[in-house]
């Protein structure tokens, strides 16, 4: 059963938000990393997501935030810049 996840991505002073249906936080992150930008939409380029995807493949996955329910954090690096991703399970 898929849940709705909200991903808030901080990179180079910008905040980018996506909502993705997935069965787990890991799947939500992978689906996000594999998405293509819609034409005319400004946001993170596919190169950033591709690099984060590579890092996700070599990582342990998102970490649950202590004291919070249904909230995880994942970090990555692209061109020596931190990419901070918060994942929130929005609804079931």
N, CA, C and O atoms as a GROMACS GRO file, in nm:
protein
  368
    1UNK      N    1   0.084  -0.118   0.000
    1UNK     CA    2   0.000   0.000   0.000
    1UNK      C    3   0.088   0.124   0.000
    1UNK      O    4   0.179   0.137   0.082
    2UNK      N    5   0.062   0.214  -0.091
    2UNK     CA    6   0.143   0.335  -0.100
    2UNK      C    7   0.095   0.442  -0.004
    2UNK      O    8  -0.025   0.458   0.020
    3UNK      N    9   0.191   0.515   0.051
    3UNK     CA   10   0.165   0.633   0.134
    3UNK      C   11   0.207   0.755   0.055
    3UNK      O   12   0.282   0.746  -0.043
    4UNK      N   13   0.159   0.870   0.098
    4UNK     CA   14   0.202   0.995   0.037
    4UNK      C   15   0.315   1.052   0.122
    4UNK      O   16   0.301   1.068   0.243
    5UNK      N   17   0.428   1.082   0.057
    5UNK     CA   18   0.544   1.140   0.126
    5UNK      C   19   0.569   1.279   0.069
    5UNK      O   20   0.560   1.302  -0.051
    6UNK      N   21   0.601   1.371   0.158
    6UNK     CA   22   0.642   1.504   0.118
    6UNK      C   23   0.792   1.515   0.139
    6UNK      O   24   0.842   1.491   0.249
    7UNK      N   25   0.864   1.550   0.034
    7UNK     CA   26   1.009   1.568   0.041
    7UNK      C   27   1.041   1.716   0.032
    7UNK      O   28   1.000   1.784  -0.062
    8UNK      N   29   1.115   1.765   0.130
    8UNK     CA   30   1.160   1.904   0.131
    8UNK      C   31   1.311   1.901   0.118
    8UNK      O   32   1.381   1.850   0.205
    9UNK      N   33   1.360   1.956   0.009
    9UNK     CA   34   1.502   1.947  -0.024
    9UNK      C   35   1.563   2.087  -0.017
    9UNK      O   36   1.515   2.181  -0.081
   10UNK      N   37   1.669   2.099   0.062
   10UNK     CA   38   1.743   2.225   0.075
   10UNK      C   39   1.875   2.210  -0.001
   10UNK      O   40   1.951   2.116   0.023
   11UNK      N   41   1.900   2.304  -0.093
   11UNK     CA   42   2.024   2.299  -0.169
   11UNK      C   43   2.057   2.438  -0.219
   11UNK      O   44   1.975   2.502  -0.285
   12UNK      N   45   2.177   2.485  -0.188
   12UNK     CA   46   2.230   2.613  -0.234
   12UNK      C   47   2.133   2.730  -0.211
   12UNK      O   48   2.113   2.814  -0.298
   13UNK      N   49   2.075   2.732  -0.091
   13UNK     CA   50   1.987   2.842  -0.054
   13UNK      C   51   1.845   2.829  -0.104
   13UNK      O   52   1.762   2.916  -0.076
   14UNK      N   53   1.814   2.724  -0.177
   14UNK     CA   54   1.678   2.704  -0.226
   14UNK      C   55   1.609   2.591  -0.151
   14UNK      O   56   1.675   2.500  -0.100
   15UNK      N   57   1.478   2.598  -0.144
   15UNK     CA   58   1.397   2.493  -0.086
   15UNK      C   59   1.304   2.442  -0.195
   15UNK      O   60   1.232   2.520  -0.258
   16UNK      N   61   1.305   2.311  -0.216
   16UNK     CA   62   1.226   2.248  -0.320
   16UNK      C   63   1.138   2.141  -0.256
   16UNK      O   64   1.184   2.067  -0.169
   17UNK      N   65   1.012   2.132  -0.300
   17UNK     CA   66   0.917   2.041  -0.237
   17UNK      C   67   0.851   1.953  -0.343
   17UNK      O   68   0.810   2.001  -0.448
   18UNK      N   69   0.843   1.824  -0.313
   18UNK     CA   70   0.775   1.727  -0.398
   18UNK      C   71   0.685   1.642  -0.311
   18UNK      O   72   0.713   1.622  -0.193
   19UNK      N   73   0.578   1.591  -0.368
   19UNK     CA   74   0.497   1.489  -0.303
   19UNK      C   75   0.498   1.366  -0.393
   19UNK      O   76   0.475   1.375  -0.514
   20UNK      N   77   0.525   1.252  -0.329
   20UNK     CA   78   0.544   1.127  -0.403
   20UNK      C   79   0.473   1.015  -0.330
   20UNK      O   80   0.481   1.005  -0.207
   21UNK      N   81   0.404   0.930  -0.406
   21UNK     CA   82   0.344   0.811  -0.347
   21UNK      C   83   0.445   0.697  -0.355
   21UNK      O   84   0.507   0.674  -0.458
   22UNK      N   85   0.460   0.628  -0.242
   22UNK     CA   86   0.556   0.517  -0.235
   22UNK      C   87   0.518   0.429  -0.117
   22UNK      O   88   0.438   0.467  -0.032
   23UNK      N   89   0.577   0.311  -0.113
   23UNK     CA   90   0.548   0.217  -0.003
   23UNK      C   91   0.642   0.235   0.115
   23UNK      O   92   0.618   0.179   0.222
   24UNK      N   93   0.750   0.312   0.097
   24UNK     CA   94   0.846   0.332   0.205
   24UNK      C   95   0.921   0.463   0.182
   24UNK      O   96   0.916   0.521   0.074
   25UNK      N   97   0.991   0.509   0.285
   25UNK     CA   98   1.071   0.631   0.271
   25UNK      C   99   1.182   0.609   0.168
   25UNK      O  100   1.211   0.699   0.089
   26UNK      N  101   1.243   0.492   0.170
   26UNK     CA  102   1.350   0.463   0.075
   26UNK      C  103   1.299   0.468  -0.068
   26UNK      O  104   1.363   0.524  -0.156
   27UNK      N  105   1.181   0.408  -0.090
   27UNK     CA  106   1.124   0.410  -0.224
   27UNK      C  107   1.087   0.552  -0.265
   27UNK      O  108   1.105   0.590  -0.381
   28UNK      N  109   1.036   0.632  -0.171
   28UNK     CA  110   1.001   0.771  -0.202
   28UNK      C  111   1.125   0.848  -0.247
   28UNK      O  112   1.120   0.923  -0.344
   29UNK      N  113   1.237   0.829  -0.177
   29UNK     CA  114   1.361   0.896  -0.215
   29UNK      C  115   1.410   0.850  -0.352
   29UNK      O  116   1.455   0.932  -0.432
   30UNK      N  117   1.401   0.721  -0.378
   30UNK     CA  118   1.446   0.670  -0.508
   30UNK      C  119   1.356   0.720  -0.620
   30UNK      O  120   1.404   0.754  -0.728
   31UNK      N  121   1.225   0.724  -0.596
   31UNK     CA  122   1.135   0.776  -0.699
   31UNK      C  123   1.164   0.923  -0.726
   31UNK      O  124   1.165   0.966  -0.842
   32UNK      N  125   1.189   1.000  -0.618
   32UNK     CA  126   1.225   1.141  -0.636
   32UNK      C  127   1.354   1.153  -0.717
   32UNK      O  128   1.363   1.234  -0.810
   33UNK      N  129   1.453   1.073  -0.682
   33UNK     CA  130   1.583   1.081  -0.750
   33UNK      C  131   1.571   1.046  -0.898
   33UNK      O  132   1.652   1.091  -0.978
   34UNK      N  133   1.471   0.967  -0.934
   34UNK     CA  134   1.452   0.926  -1.073
   34UNK      C  135   1.355   1.014  -1.150
   34UNK      O  136   1.334   0.991  -1.269
   35UNK      N  137   1.294   1.114  -1.085
   35UNK     CA  138   1.197   1.198  -1.155
   35UNK      C  139   1.269   1.295  -1.248
   35UNK      O  140   1.385   1.330  -1.228
   36UNK      N  141   1.197   1.336  -1.349
   36UNK     CA  142   1.245   1.438  -1.442
   36UNK      C  143   1.170   1.567  -1.413
   36UNK      O  144   1.052   1.563  -1.377
   37UNK      N  145   1.236   1.680  -1.428
   37UNK     CA  146   1.170   1.809  -1.411
   37UNK      C  147   1.063   1.826  -1.518
   37UNK      O  148   1.084   1.792  -1.634
   38UNK      N  149   0.950   1.879  -1.478
   38UNK     CA  150   0.848   1.914  -1.576
   38UNK      C  151   0.897   2.037  -1.652
   38UNK      O  152   0.961   2.125  -1.596
   39UNK      N  153   0.866   2.041  -1.778
   39UNK     CA  154   0.911   2.153  -1.860
   39UNK      C  155   0.855   2.283  -1.804
   39UNK      O  156   0.737   2.293  -1.773
   40UNK      N  157   0.943   2.382  -1.790
   40UNK     CA  158   0.902   2.512  -1.739
   40UNK      C  159   0.905   2.522  -1.588
   40UNK      O  160   0.888   2.632  -1.534
   41UNK      N  161   0.928   2.412  -1.518
   41UNK     CA  162   0.933   2.416  -1.372
   41UNK      C  163   1.077   2.434  -1.328
   41UNK      O  164   1.166   2.360  -1.370
   42UNK      N  165   1.099   2.533  -1.243
   42UNK     CA  166   1.233   2.554  -1.191
   42UNK      C  167   1.250   2.466  -1.067
   42UNK      O  168   1.158   2.451  -0.987
   43UNK      N  169   1.366   2.412  -1.053
   43UNK     CA  170   1.392   2.326  -0.939
   43UNK      C  171   1.531   2.267  -0.949
   43UNK      O  172   1.617   2.320  -1.018
   44UNK      N  173   1.550   2.160  -0.881
   44UNK     CA  174   1.678   2.091  -0.887
   44UNK      C  175   1.694   2.024  -1.022
   44UNK      O  176   1.599   1.966  -1.074
   45UNK      N  177   1.811   2.031  -1.076
   45UNK     CA  178   1.836   1.966  -1.203
   45UNK      C  179   1.849   1.815  -1.186
   45UNK      O  180   1.869   1.764  -1.076
   46UNK      N  181   1.837   1.745  -1.297
   46UNK     CA  182   1.845   1.599  -1.292
   46UNK      C  183   1.984   1.552  -1.251
   46UNK      O  184   1.998   1.442  -1.197
   47UNK      N  185   2.087   1.633  -1.276
   47UNK     CA  186   2.223   1.593  -1.233
   47UNK      C  187   2.233   1.584  -1.082
   47UNK      O  188   2.298   1.494  -1.029
   48UNK      N  189   2.169   1.678  -1.012
   48UNK     CA  190   2.171   1.675  -0.866
   48UNK      C  191   2.104   1.546  -0.818
   48UNK      O  192   2.160   1.475  -0.735
   49UNK      N  193   1.986   1.517  -0.872
   49UNK     CA  194   1.914   1.397  -0.828
   49UNK      C  195   1.989   1.270  -0.864
   49UNK      O  196   1.989   1.173  -0.788
   50UNK      N  197   2.052   1.269  -0.981
   50UNK     CA  198   2.130   1.151  -1.020
   50UNK      C  199   2.244   1.126  -0.921
   50UNK      O  200   2.267   1.012  -0.881
   51UNK      N  201   2.314   1.232  -0.883
   51UNK     CA  202   2.424   1.216  -0.787
   51UNK      C  203   2.371   1.171  -0.651
   51UNK      O  204   2.432   1.086  -0.587
   52UNK      N  205   2.260   1.226  -0.608
   52UNK     CA  206   2.200   1.184  -0.480
   52UNK      C  207   2.157   1.038  -0.490
   52UNK      O  208   2.171   0.962  -0.394
   53UNK      N  209   2.106   0.997  -0.606
   53UNK     CA  210   2.068   0.857  -0.627
   53UNK      C  211   2.188   0.764  -0.608
   53UNK      O  212   2.176   0.660  -0.544
   54UNK      N  213   2.302   0.803  -0.665
   54UNK     CA  214   2.424   0.722  -0.648
   54UNK      C  215   2.460   0.712  -0.501
   54UNK      O  216   2.498   0.605  -0.453
   55UNK      N  217   2.449   0.823  -0.428
   55UNK     CA  218   2.483   0.823  -0.287
   55UNK      C  219   2.383   0.739  -0.207
   55UNK      O  220   2.422   0.672  -0.112
   56UNK      N  221   2.256   0.742  -0.246
   56UNK     CA  222   2.155   0.661  -0.178
   56UNK      C  223   2.184   0.513  -0.197
   56UNK      O  224   2.164   0.433  -0.105
   57UNK      N  225   2.231   0.476  -0.316
   57UNK     CA  226   2.264   0.336  -0.343
   57UNK      C  227   2.376   0.286  -0.253
   57UNK      O  228   2.385   0.166  -0.226
   58UNK      N  229   2.462   0.376  -0.206
   58UNK     CA  230   2.577   0.338  -0.123
   58UNK      C  231   2.558   0.374   0.024
   58UNK      O  232   2.653   0.370   0.101
   59UNK      N  233   2.436   0.410   0.063
   59UNK     CA  234   2.410   0.458   0.198
   59UNK      C  235   2.313   0.364   0.270
   59UNK      O  236   2.259   0.271   0.210
   60UNK      N  237   2.292   0.391   0.398
   60UNK     CA  238   2.200   0.312   0.477
   60UNK      C  239   2.056   0.362   0.468
   60UNK      O  240   1.967   0.302   0.528
   61UNK      N  241   2.033   0.467   0.396
   61UNK     CA  242   1.898   0.520   0.382
   61UNK      C  243   1.867   0.629   0.482
   61UNK      O  244   1.952   0.666   0.563
   62UNK      N  245   1.745   0.680   0.475
   62UNK     CA  246   1.707   0.792   0.561
   62UNK      C  247   1.705   0.754   0.708
   62UNK      O  248   1.682   0.638   0.743
   63UNK      N  249   1.729   0.852   0.793
   63UNK     CA  250   1.735   0.832   0.938
   63UNK      C  251   1.611   0.895   1.001
   63UNK      O  252   1.579   1.010   0.972
   64UNK      N  253   1.542   0.820   1.086
   64UNK     CA  254   1.426   0.873   1.157
   64UNK      C  255   1.472   0.981   1.254
   64UNK      O  256   1.573   0.965   1.323
   65UNK      N  257   1.398   1.092   1.261
   65UNK     CA  258   1.432   1.199   1.353
   65UNK      C  259   1.382   1.165   1.493
   65UNK      O  260   1.264   1.134   1.512
   66UNK      N  261   1.472   1.170   1.588
   66UNK     CA  262   1.439   1.137   1.726
   66UNK      C  263   1.331   1.230   1.780
   66UNK      O  264   1.340   1.352   1.763
   67UNK      N  265   1.232   1.173   1.843
   67UNK     CA  266   1.125   1.252   1.902
   67UNK      C  267   1.014   1.289   1.805
   67UNK      O  268   0.919   1.357   1.842
   68UNK      N  269   1.026   1.244   1.679
   68UNK     CA  270   0.924   1.275   1.577
   68UNK      C  271   0.867   1.145   1.522
   68UNK      O  272   0.935   1.042   1.519
   69UNK      N  273   0.744   1.151   1.480
   69UNK     CA  274   0.681   1.036   1.413
   69UNK      C  275   0.668   1.067   1.265
   69UNK      O  276   0.628   1.177   1.227
   70UNK      N  277   0.703   0.970   1.183
   70UNK     CA  278   0.686   0.981   1.037
   70UNK      C  279   0.770   1.091   0.975
   70UNK      O  280   0.728   1.153   0.877
   71UNK      N  281   0.889   1.118   1.030
   71UNK     CA  282   0.979   1.219   0.976
   71UNK      C  283   1.120   1.160   0.970
   71UNK      O  284   1.169   1.104   1.068
   72UNK      N  285   1.184   1.172   0.852
   72UNK     CA  286   1.318   1.120   0.831
   72UNK      C  287   1.405   1.227   0.768
   72UNK      O  288   1.355   1.327   0.716
   73UNK      N  289   1.534   1.204   0.773
   73UNK     CA  290   1.630   1.298   0.714
   73UNK      C  291   1.732   1.218   0.633
   73UNK      O  292   1.772   1.108   0.671
   74UNK      N  293   1.773   1.276   0.522
   74UNK     CA  294   1.877   1.218   0.438
   74UNK      C  295   1.966   1.333   0.391
   74UNK      O  296   1.917   1.441   0.359
   75UNK      N  297   2.095   1.309   0.386
   75UNK     CA  298   2.185   1.411   0.335
   75UNK      C  299   2.264   1.355   0.217
   75UNK      O  300   2.278   1.234   0.200
   76UNK      N  301   2.314   1.446   0.138
   76UNK     CA  302   2.399   1.412   0.027
   76UNK      C  303   2.486   1.532  -0.006
   76UNK      O  304   2.473   1.637   0.056
   77UNK      N  305   2.575   1.515  -0.101
   77UNK     CA  306   2.664   1.624  -0.143
   77UNK      C  307   2.664   1.628  -0.295
   77UNK      O  308   2.673   1.525  -0.362
   78UNK      N  309   2.654   1.750  -0.348
   78UNK     CA  310   2.666   1.770  -0.492
   78UNK      C  311   2.749   1.895  -0.514
   78UNK      O  312   2.715   2.003  -0.466
   79UNK      N  313   2.858   1.879  -0.589
   79UNK     CA  314   2.950   1.991  -0.616
   79UNK      C  315   2.991   2.062  -0.488
   79UNK      O  316   2.987   2.184  -0.478
   80UNK      N  317   3.031   1.982  -0.390
   80UNK     CA  318   3.079   2.032  -0.260
   80UNK      C  319   2.974   2.111  -0.184
   80UNK      O  320   3.008   2.189  -0.095
   81UNK      N  321   2.847   2.092  -0.216
   81UNK     CA  322   2.738   2.160  -0.146
   81UNK      C  323   2.648   2.054  -0.081
   81UNK      O  324   2.617   1.952  -0.142
   82UNK      N  325   2.608   2.081   0.043
   82UNK     CA  326   2.519   1.991   0.116
   82UNK      C  327   2.380   1.991   0.052
   82UNK      O  328   2.327   2.096   0.016
   83UNK      N  329   2.324   1.872   0.039
   83UNK     CA  330   2.184   1.855  -0.001
   83UNK      C  331   2.116   1.791   0.119
   83UNK      O  332   2.146   1.678   0.156
   84UNK      N  333   2.022   1.864   0.180
   84UNK     CA  334   1.951   1.816   0.298
   84UNK      C  335   1.808   1.786   0.258
   84UNK      O  336   1.736   1.871   0.206
   85UNK      N  337   1.767   1.662   0.284
   85UNK     CA  338   1.634   1.616   0.244
   85UNK      C  339   1.558   1.572   0.368
   85UNK      O  340   1.602   1.484   0.441
   86UNK      N  341   1.442   1.636   0.392
   86UNK     CA  342   1.351   1.591   0.496
   86UNK      C  343   1.236   1.517   0.427
   86UNK      O  344   1.180   1.565   0.328
   87UNK      N  345   1.201   1.403   0.481
   87UNK     CA  346   1.093   1.322   0.426
   87UNK      C  347   0.987   1.309   0.534
   87UNK      O  348   1.016   1.269   0.647
   88UNK      N  349   0.862   1.343   0.499
   88UNK     CA  350   0.752   1.336   0.594
   88UNK      C  351   0.643   1.247   0.533
   88UNK      O  352   0.594   1.272   0.423
   89UNK      N  353   0.605   1.142   0.608
   89UNK     CA  354   0.491   1.063   0.561
   89UNK      C  355   0.367   1.146   0.588
   89UNK      O  356   0.329   1.167   0.704
   90UNK      N  357   0.305   1.195   0.481
   90UNK     CA  358   0.198   1.292   0.491
   90UNK      C  359   0.065   1.227   0.526
   90UNK      O  360  -0.010   1.279   0.609
   91UNK      N  361   0.034   1.115   0.462
   91UNK     CA  362  -0.088   1.041   0.495
   91UNK      C  363  -0.076   0.900   0.442
   91UNK      O  364   0.008   0.870   0.358
   92UNK      N  365  -0.163   0.814   0.495
   92UNK     CA  366  -0.162   0.673   0.455
   92UNK      C  367  -0.253   0.650   0.338
   92UNK      O  368  -0.264   0.537   0.290
   0.00000   0.00000   0.00000
